Amino acid sequence: MSSQASRSLLELSALYGTSGEKPQSPSVEALRRLRKNRTAVAGLFIIVLFLLMALFAPYLAPHNPLEQSLYAKLKPPVWQPGGSWAHVLGTDDFGRDLLSRLIYGARISMVVGVVSVSIALFFGTLAGSVAGFYGGLLDNAIMRFMDLLLAFPSILLAIVIVAFLGPSLQNAMIAIGVVSIPRYARLVRGSVLEEYAKDYVQAARALGASDGRLIFLHILPNCLAPLIVQTTLGFASAILEAAALSFLGLGAQPPTPEWGAMLANGRALILRAWWAVTFPGLMILFSVLGFNLMGDGLRDALDPRLRE
């Protein structure tokens, strides 16, 4: 057998496998790699845990998160002297159960992530796809505006927007979504430029496909992999920025059980009641960590260049 024939057989064997089976689809292959990624599985476990906590908050919380009690003021956790099983993680300076407020805080943080990322994803994808598809003066105008937004630190720009709209959780979500738009716009623009040069787009255009059909039915579906990764990482950024705004008094307002607001309320008690700041900080830490781990795992699984 010639060397060229042997090489062809090796290529066919690598493509179809030694048993002659057809190769798996890219989505199945990505899911297989995702399952083998331990950090991604750990991140997914953390995310699912927080999602369940947010969905079943009324059933998991032992107390009303807004209920105050002067008799239970600054109770320590159950494992410390003076603690009780009635308040497992202790209480704050108003006698509110800390565990209940942390559980309801997960619901608020998940809502902040969904709303903020949805705003950034919609407008960022729209701006990036239009800029990458049409190019020229429109591309320059859109991307220079995105560069202008990126010139400001995201948290500083969010503070300016909230200060203009007024301190509230709703305005904080809008601000976080607006400052995140350039990240999605630049990502989508680069992906659209890459896909636009491929033959299938030119073939669809030759068959009479409209611009909208080309963008939304042909090009954007092939840009989903980096968007999924950026969306997952965007949840982590949204939770962190929302906590920062609430800590500064520009996000959730008292007595809303939001983790950043709980940190701000407990910072004056750190020497007397360490649990009032430690547990909200840990919730922020683990929620952000979960989305970051999941985002890194998705990047490794969806990138075709990272083959085993």
C-alpha positions, -999 to 999 in steps of 0.1 A, spaced: 0 0 0 14 34 -9 21 61 16 -7 83 2 -33 56 6 -21 49 41 -24 86 49 -59 87 35 -69 57 57 -55 73 88 -75 105 80 -107 85 75 -100 66 107 -96 98 127 -127 113 112 -151 83 116 -133 63 143 -120 28 142 -155 13 144 -167 32 114 -192 53 134 -200 88 123 -185 116 143 -206 133 170 -222 166 164 -204 197 177 -229 203 205 -227 167 217 -189 169 216 -189 202 235 -213 188 261 -189 158 266 -159 181 271 -180 202 295 -188 172 316 -152 162 318 -142 197 330 -142 196 368 -141 233 373 -171 238 350 -190 211 369 -182 228 402 -193 262 388 -225 247 375 -232 231 409 -228 265 426 -250 282 401 -278 256 404 -275 259 442 -280 297 441 -308 293 415 -327 268 437 -321 291 467 -336 320 447 -366 300 434 -376 285 467 -366 314 490 -401 316 506 -399 279 516 -362 278 526 -361 310 547 -370 303 583 -381 339 590 -394 370 572 -363 388 560 -378 422 569 -391 412 604 -373 431 632 -369 421 668 -352 442 694 -349 411 717 -329 392 690 -305 421 682 -270 410 671 -275 373 680 -243 353 671 -244 322 650 -256 290 665 -221 276 672 -210 306 693 -219 312 729 -253 330 730 -264 317 696 -296 297 691 -311 274 664 -338 300 659 -312 321 641 -286 297 627 -263 324 612 -272 351 637 -290 384 634 -282 420 624 -285 452 644 -322 453 638 -328 417 650 -335 404 614 -325 368 607 -293 368 586 -299 334 570 -333 345 557 -319 378 543 -291 359 526 -315 335 509 -338 363 497 -306 382 486 -299 353 462 -332 360 445 -324 397 441 -289 390 427 -302 365 402 -328 390 390 -301 417 387 -280 393 366 -309 384 343 -321 419 337 -287 435 333 -273 409 310 -305 409 289 -302 446 284 -265 444 275 -270 413 253 -299 427 233 -284 462 225 -248 449 223 -258 422 198 -279 446 178 -251 472 176 -223 448 169 -242 429 142 -252 461 124 -217 475 126 -200 443 114 -225 436 86 -227 471 70 -193 485 79 -182 518 66 -193 550 82 -220 533 103 -194 509 117 -171 537 126 -198 557 143 -211 528 164 -177 515 174 -163 549 183 -193 554 206 -185 520 221 -149 530 225 -161 562 243 -181 541 268 -151 518 273 -129 548 281 -146 552 315 -142 526 343 -175 506 342 -183 511 379 -176 549 376 -199 551 346 -226 531 364 -224 555 393 -229 585 370 -259 568 354 -275 559 387 -268 594 401 -286 608 371 -316 584 372 -319 582 410 -307 556 435 -328 524 432 -323 487 423 -341 492 390 -319 520 379 -288 501 391 -298 472 368 -302 496 339 -268 512 346 -251 479 348 -267 468 315 -257 500 297 -220 499 308 -218 463 296 -231 469 261 -197 476 246 -183 442 256 -211 424 236 -209 449 207 -172 444 201 -175 406 205 -204 403 181 -188 427 156 -157 406 154 -176 374 150 -199 389 123 -169 402 103 -154 367 104 -186 350 93 -195 375 67 -165 366 46 -175 329 44 -190 313 14 -224 303 29 -232 340 35 -224 349 -1 -244 319 -13 -275 330 7 -271 365 -6 -270 352 -42 -303 333 -35 -319 366 -26 -318 366 12 -325 399 28 -301 417 52 -322 408 82 -324 372 72 -286 371 66 -279 386 100 -304 368 122 -308 334 105 -274 328 90 -247 348 107 -257 353 144 -265 316 150 -228 309 142 -217 335 167 -235 319 196 -205 302 212 -185 333 223 -218 350 232 -228 322 256 -194 324 273 -196 362 276 -232 360 289 -221 336 316 -192 358 327 -215 388 324 -237 374 352 -207 374 375 -198 410 366 -235 421 371 -237 406 405 -205 422 416 -213 456 402 -248 455 417 -233 447 451 -208 476 447 -236 501 439 -257 489 468 -227 492 491 -224 528 480 -261 534 486 -269 537 449 -285 503 444 -310 485 466 -323 507 494 -329 495 530 -345 473 541 -341 453 509 -322 421 516 -294 426 490 -259 414 497 -241 446 489 -266 466 511 -261 441 539 -223 446 537 -228 484 539 -252 480 569 -228 457 587 -195 474 581 -198 495 613 -204 462 633 -174 443 620 -157 444 654 -188 434 674 -207 412 649 -183 398 623 -211 376 609 -231 406 597 -204 413 570 -187 379 566 -217 359 554 -229 385 528 -194 387 515 -191 350 512 -224 349 492 -210 374 467 -177 355 465 -193 321 458 -219 334 433 -193 353 413 -169 323 415 -196 299 402 -203 320 371 -166 325 364 -158 288 367 -188 280 344 -178 306 319 -142 293 317 -155 258 313 -179 268 285 -150 286 267 -129 255 268 -158 233 257 -171 255 229 -137 265 214 -131 241 185 -93 248 187 -91 233 222 -94 196 213 -81 168 235 
